[in-house]
Amino acid sequence: MVFELVNQGPVMEVPTLKPLSEDQARFYFQDLIKGIEYLHYQKIIHRDIKPSNLLVGEDGHIKIADFGVSNEFKGSDALLSNTVGTPAFMAPESLSETRKIFSGKALDVWAMGVTLYCFVFGQCPFMDERIMCLHSKIKSQALEFPDQPDIAEDLKDLITRMLDKNPESRIVVPEIKLHPWVTRHGAEPLPSEDENCTLVEVTEEEVENSVKHIPSLATVILVKTMIRKRSFGNPFEGSRREERSLSAPGNLLTKKPTRECESLSELKGTKKKKKKKDLTP
């Protein structure tokens, strides 16, 4: 299987102290909108949209990469029930203990909102070192904007509507395309769905001729992990921090734990000490 080599790499690393300007963010986000619209038209939900999966091509435009957890669907939308992807970019409904089925398109829109937030602020809107605390923040913590950099009210409105915790009222891709910030109040309209999308039909013969050899899953995981860690040593050696996400790059989730998390950690430590004491003759 052959993939296009994109030498310039991801659009940005997160976190970063040098976020994109609004003009840069708009340029890349327009590409992302067209890419997601195209995928949804082809009945594919990406499920792991984030800056590190947006690669910059030679022409300066971004290309969406890494379809390892994507879903294909029939009908108008995917009804999903499993939780995959990068924790800091997951939608609240996918983390709910009561909601069993959720919209695939709405998941991609939420991740697009987190990505746009990263573009202009250089960090995710919800962060925590512990996965369970991160999930709690995504589900219940109100969205906040840093004082700096100062961004346009139109942009705040778009991000807020994309990060609506209720998937039923969350903005959808056709509305995002028409948003004033995206189009510069009509000065830069995006192409229509008919202009942007063409349904791709794949025959059985093309499938048979295209698939020659698929390496073992273990090999794929090893190679992807080595690339992510930028190391050709054994990526699985050494200890792993408790409850850290292996799918989150770098210190994407790093932030001082909340009081509840600190209490939970202290409680765990106390229990371990008591257990050890009980086993001592």
HUPECOR-V651206 format. One record per residue. PHI is phi in radians with two decimals (NA if undefined). PSI is psi in whole degrees, -180 to 180 (NA if undefined). D_LAST is the distance of its C-alpha to the last C-alpha in Angstrom with 2 decimals. Layout:
BEGIN
phi->PHI psi->PSI d_last->D_LAST
phi->PHI psi->PSI d_last->D_LAST
END
This chain:
BEGIN
phi->NA psi->131 d_last->60.58
phi->-1.95 psi->132 d_last->62.16
phi->-2.05 psi->154 d_last->61.32
phi->-1.21 psi->135 d_last->63.31
phi->-1.48 psi->122 d_last->62.07
phi->-1.98 psi->95 d_last->61.77
phi->-1.14 psi->-30 d_last->61.54
phi->-1.33 psi->-11 d_last->61.25
phi->1.30 psi->-165 d_last->57.87
phi->-1.17 psi->157 d_last->56.50
phi->-1.10 psi->-31 d_last->58.48
phi->-2.94 psi->160 d_last->55.78
phi->-1.74 psi->142 d_last->52.14
phi->-2.17 psi->131 d_last->49.99
phi->-1.40 psi->162 d_last->49.00
phi->-2.59 psi->150 d_last->51.91
phi->-1.56 psi->-2 d_last->53.65
phi->-2.16 psi->75 d_last->56.99
phi->-1.20 psi->173 d_last->57.59
phi->-1.37 psi->154 d_last->60.87
phi->-1.25 psi->165 d_last->63.98
phi->-1.07 psi->-38 d_last->65.19
phi->-1.15 psi->-43 d_last->67.98
phi->-1.12 psi->-45 d_last->65.65
phi->-1.06 psi->-43 d_last->63.25
phi->-1.10 psi->-44 d_last->66.20
phi->-1.00 psi->-50 d_last->67.51
phi->-1.23 psi->-37 d_last->64.24
phi->-1.19 psi->-34 d_last->63.52
phi->-1.06 psi->-41 d_last->66.96
phi->-1.08 psi->-43 d_last->66.06
phi->-1.10 psi->-42 d_last->62.77
phi->-1.03 psi->-48 d_last->64.62
phi->-1.12 psi->-37 d_last->67.10
phi->-1.17 psi->-44 d_last->64.38
phi->-1.19 psi->-40 d_last->62.37
phi->-1.03 psi->-42 d_last->65.60
phi->-1.12 psi->-45 d_last->66.46
phi->-1.08 psi->-47 d_last->63.08
phi->-1.12 psi->-34 d_last->63.24
phi->-1.12 psi->-35 d_last->66.83
phi->-1.45 psi->6 d_last->65.60
phi->1.12 psi->48 d_last->63.01
phi->-2.25 psi->130 d_last->59.99
phi->-1.80 psi->125 d_last->57.16
phi->-1.26 psi->-52 d_last->55.53
phi->1.33 psi->1 d_last->52.24
phi->-2.56 psi->46 d_last->51.09
phi->-1.26 psi->128 d_last->53.78
phi->-2.92 psi->162 d_last->52.66
phi->-0.96 psi->-37 d_last->54.27
phi->-1.23 psi->-13 d_last->52.57
phi->-1.77 psi->12 d_last->54.20
phi->-2.00 psi->105 d_last->57.65
phi->-1.72 psi->141 d_last->59.27
phi->-1.58 psi->122 d_last->62.41
phi->-1.45 psi->177 d_last->65.26
phi->-1.11 psi->-27 d_last->68.10
phi->-1.49 psi->1 d_last->70.30
phi->1.57 psi->-8 d_last->67.82
phi->-1.58 psi->156 d_last->66.93
phi->-1.58 psi->154 d_last->63.43
phi->-2.18 psi->133 d_last->62.33
phi->-1.38 psi->130 d_last->59.50
phi->-2.15 psi->174 d_last->56.92
phi->1.07 psi->87 d_last->53.76
phi->-1.79 psi->29 d_last->54.34
phi->-1.11 psi->-26 d_last->51.02
phi->-2.08 psi->17 d_last->50.06
phi->-1.21 psi->158 d_last->53.62
phi->-2.18 psi->138 d_last->54.92
phi->-1.71 psi->144 d_last->58.37
phi->-2.39 psi->167 d_last->59.83
phi->-2.03 psi->157 d_last->62.90
phi->1.46 psi->-152 d_last->64.95
phi->-1.57 psi->-18 d_last->64.93
phi->-2.81 psi->160 d_last->61.21
phi->-1.59 psi->131 d_last->57.83
phi->-1.77 psi->109 d_last->55.62
phi->-1.91 psi->159 d_last->52.07
phi->-2.38 psi->-10 d_last->48.69
phi->-1.78 psi->159 d_last->46.21
phi->-1.95 psi->115 d_last->44.78
phi->-2.42 psi->170 d_last->45.37
phi->1.90 psi->-169 d_last->46.43
phi->-1.59 psi->124 d_last->45.20
phi->-0.84 psi->-45 d_last->43.13
phi->-1.19 psi->-12 d_last->45.13
phi->-1.95 psi->6 d_last->48.34
phi->-1.38 psi->143 d_last->47.36
phi->-1.36 psi->150 d_last->49.39
phi->-1.04 psi->-36 d_last->47.78
phi->-1.14 psi->-27 d_last->49.00
phi->-1.32 psi->-13 d_last->47.11
phi->-1.81 psi->-2 d_last->43.85
phi->-1.21 psi->142 d_last->44.67
phi->-1.47 psi->-15 d_last->42.50
phi->-1.84 psi->-35 d_last->45.64
phi->-1.40 psi->119 d_last->48.36
phi->-1.66 psi->-27 d_last->48.16
phi->-2.26 psi->139 d_last->51.35
phi->-2.53 psi->162 d_last->52.88
phi->-1.32 psi->131 d_last->55.89
phi->-1.20 psi->-42 d_last->55.62
phi->-1.07 psi->-40 d_last->58.48
phi->-1.13 psi->-32 d_last->56.90
phi->-1.11 psi->-45 d_last->53.71
phi->-1.12 psi->-38 d_last->55.85
phi->-1.12 psi->-43 d_last->57.69
phi->-1.03 psi->-48 d_last->54.47
phi->-1.09 psi->-34 d_last->53.33
phi->-1.11 psi->-38 d_last->56.83
phi->-1.14 psi->-43 d_last->56.44
phi->-1.11 psi->-41 d_last->53.16
phi->-1.10 psi->-44 d_last->54.88
phi->-1.11 psi->-39 d_last->57.89
phi->-1.04 psi->-44 d_last->55.66
phi->-1.09 psi->-40 d_last->54.06
phi->-0.93 psi->-47 d_last->57.57
phi->-1.67 psi->-19 d_last->58.66
phi->-2.02 psi->-13 d_last->55.47
phi->1.34 psi->10 d_last->53.46
phi->-2.67 psi->165 d_last->50.31
phi->-1.40 psi->153 d_last->49.16
phi->-1.23 psi->-28 d_last->49.79
phi->-2.20 psi->123 d_last->46.24
phi->-2.42 psi->144 d_last->43.31
phi->-2.90 psi->149 d_last->39.58
phi->-1.24 psi->-28 d_last->36.74
phi->-1.80 psi->133 d_last->34.79
phi->-1.04 psi->-45 d_last->36.50
phi->-1.13 psi->-37 d_last->35.85
phi->-1.23 psi->-36 d_last->37.20
phi->-1.09 psi->-46 d_last->40.13
phi->-1.00 psi->-43 d_last->40.91
phi->-1.09 psi->-42 d_last->40.90
phi->-1.14 psi->-43 d_last->43.32
phi->-1.05 psi->-40 d_last->45.63
phi->-1.35 psi->-32 d_last->45.83
phi->-2.25 psi->-21 d_last->46.28
phi->-1.34 psi->137 d_last->46.94
phi->-1.21 psi->146 d_last->50.62
phi->-1.23 psi->133 d_last->52.36
phi->-2.23 psi->149 d_last->53.11
phi->-1.95 psi->132 d_last->55.40
phi->-1.08 psi->156 d_last->54.85
phi->-1.17 psi->-34 d_last->57.64
phi->-2.27 psi->141 d_last->58.38
phi->-1.27 psi->155 d_last->60.01
phi->-1.39 psi->123 d_last->62.48
phi->-2.02 psi->163 d_last->63.44
phi->-1.12 psi->149 d_last->66.31
phi->-1.11 psi->-34 d_last->66.03
phi->-1.05 psi->-40 d_last->67.11
phi->-1.20 psi->-41 d_last->64.11
phi->-1.05 psi->-41 d_last->61.74
phi->-1.08 psi->-45 d_last->63.37
phi->-1.11 psi->-48 d_last->62.90
phi->-1.07 psi->-42 d_last->59.22
phi->-1.06 psi->-42 d_last->58.61
phi->-1.26 psi->-30 d_last->60.34
phi->-1.32 psi->-31 d_last->58.45
phi->-1.75 psi->32 d_last->55.11
phi->-1.21 psi->123 d_last->55.96
phi->-1.21 psi->-16 d_last->52.76
phi->-1.65 psi->110 d_last->54.95
phi->-1.11 psi->-23 d_last->56.05
phi->-1.22 psi->-33 d_last->59.00
phi->-1.83 psi->-1 d_last->60.60
phi->-1.12 psi->142 d_last->59.47
phi->-1.05 psi->149 d_last->62.41
phi->-1.94 psi->166 d_last->63.43
phi->-0.97 psi->-47 d_last->64.76
phi->-1.01 psi->-33 d_last->68.48
phi->-1.30 psi->-37 d_last->68.08
phi->-1.06 psi->-40 d_last->66.19
phi->-1.04 psi->-30 d_last->69.13
phi->-1.71 psi->0 d_last->71.51
phi->-1.12 psi->139 d_last->69.42
phi->-0.94 psi->-39 d_last->71.45
phi->-1.18 psi->-40 d_last->68.91
phi->-1.12 psi->-43 d_last->68.78
phi->-1.67 psi->5 d_last->72.58
phi->0.94 psi->48 d_last->73.45
phi->1.00 psi->42 d_last->75.24
phi->1.65 psi->-8 d_last->77.15
phi->-1.30 psi->-26 d_last->78.07
phi->-2.26 psi->69 d_last->75.71
phi->-1.17 psi->144 d_last->75.63
phi->-1.49 psi->156 d_last->73.44
phi->-1.12 psi->154 d_last->75.08
phi->-1.19 psi->167 d_last->75.27
phi->-1.04 psi->-40 d_last->73.02
phi->-1.10 psi->-37 d_last->76.00
phi->-1.31 psi->-32 d_last->76.53
phi->-1.53 psi->-27 d_last->72.87
phi->-2.14 psi->139 d_last->71.82
phi->-2.36 psi->128 d_last->73.16
phi->-1.16 psi->128 d_last->71.46
phi->-1.66 psi->121 d_last->70.30
phi->-1.80 psi->128 d_last->70.95
phi->-2.03 psi->126 d_last->69.17
phi->-1.50 psi->162 d_last->70.59
phi->-1.07 psi->-37 d_last->68.70
phi->-1.11 psi->-40 d_last->70.55
phi->-1.14 psi->-38 d_last->69.35
phi->-1.14 psi->-46 d_last->65.73
phi->-1.10 psi->-38 d_last->66.07
phi->-1.37 psi->-21 d_last->67.75
phi->-1.54 psi->-30 d_last->65.33
phi->-1.64 psi->111 d_last->62.00
phi->-1.84 psi->-48 d_last->61.79
phi->-2.72 psi->132 d_last->58.15
phi->-2.03 psi->119 d_last->54.92
phi->-1.14 psi->165 d_last->51.92
phi->-1.09 psi->153 d_last->48.55
phi->-1.04 psi->-38 d_last->46.54
phi->-1.08 psi->-39 d_last->43.82
phi->-1.15 psi->-43 d_last->46.52
phi->-1.07 psi->-46 d_last->47.90
phi->-1.07 psi->-43 d_last->44.52
phi->-1.08 psi->-47 d_last->43.87
phi->-1.11 psi->-45 d_last->47.35
phi->-1.10 psi->-39 d_last->47.22
phi->-1.19 psi->-41 d_last->43.87
phi->-1.11 psi->-41 d_last->45.19
phi->-1.15 psi->-44 d_last->48.33
phi->-1.09 psi->-40 d_last->46.51
phi->-1.47 psi->-4 d_last->44.30
phi->0.94 psi->41 d_last->47.41
phi->-2.51 psi->144 d_last->45.55
phi->-1.84 psi->15 d_last->46.07
phi->-1.48 psi->-179 d_last->42.59
phi->-1.24 psi->112 d_last->39.88
phi->-1.28 psi->-10 d_last->39.41
phi->-1.75 psi->2 d_last->36.13
phi->-1.40 psi->154 d_last->34.22
phi->1.59 psi->166 d_last->31.87
phi->-1.43 psi->156 d_last->29.70
phi->-2.01 psi->141 d_last->31.23
phi->-1.20 psi->139 d_last->30.77
phi->-1.03 psi->131 d_last->29.17
phi->1.15 psi->14 d_last->31.91
phi->-1.39 psi->150 d_last->34.76
phi->-1.46 psi->126 d_last->37.89
phi->-1.38 psi->-11 d_last->38.79
phi->-1.72 psi->-2 d_last->42.35
phi->-1.68 psi->121 d_last->42.91
phi->-1.22 psi->140 d_last->44.49
phi->0.96 psi->-139 d_last->43.20
phi->-1.80 psi->44 d_last->41.95
phi->-0.97 psi->-36 d_last->44.11
phi->-1.68 psi->-4 d_last->41.55
phi->-1.15 psi->125 d_last->40.25
phi->-2.91 psi->155 d_last->40.48
phi->-0.99 psi->129 d_last->38.30
phi->-1.03 psi->151 d_last->36.05
phi->-1.23 psi->166 d_last->37.17
phi->-1.01 psi->-40 d_last->35.46
phi->-1.08 psi->-40 d_last->34.18
phi->-1.20 psi->-39 d_last->32.67
phi->-1.11 psi->-41 d_last->31.03
phi->-1.12 psi->-41 d_last->29.51
phi->-1.11 psi->-42 d_last->28.36
phi->-1.13 psi->-42 d_last->26.77
phi->-1.10 psi->-39 d_last->25.00
phi->-1.12 psi->-42 d_last->23.76
phi->-1.09 psi->-42 d_last->22.43
phi->-1.11 psi->-39 d_last->20.70
phi->-1.11 psi->-44 d_last->19.09
phi->-1.08 psi->-41 d_last->17.88
phi->-1.12 psi->-41 d_last->16.36
phi->-1.13 psi->-42 d_last->14.50
phi->-1.11 psi->-42 d_last->13.21
phi->-1.10 psi->-42 d_last->12.20
phi->-1.14 psi->-38 d_last->10.31
phi->-1.15 psi->-40 d_last->8.54
phi->-1.13 psi->-29 d_last->7.77
phi->-1.47 psi->-9 d_last->6.30
phi->-1.43 psi->124 d_last->3.83
phi->-1.20 psi->NA d_last->0.00
END
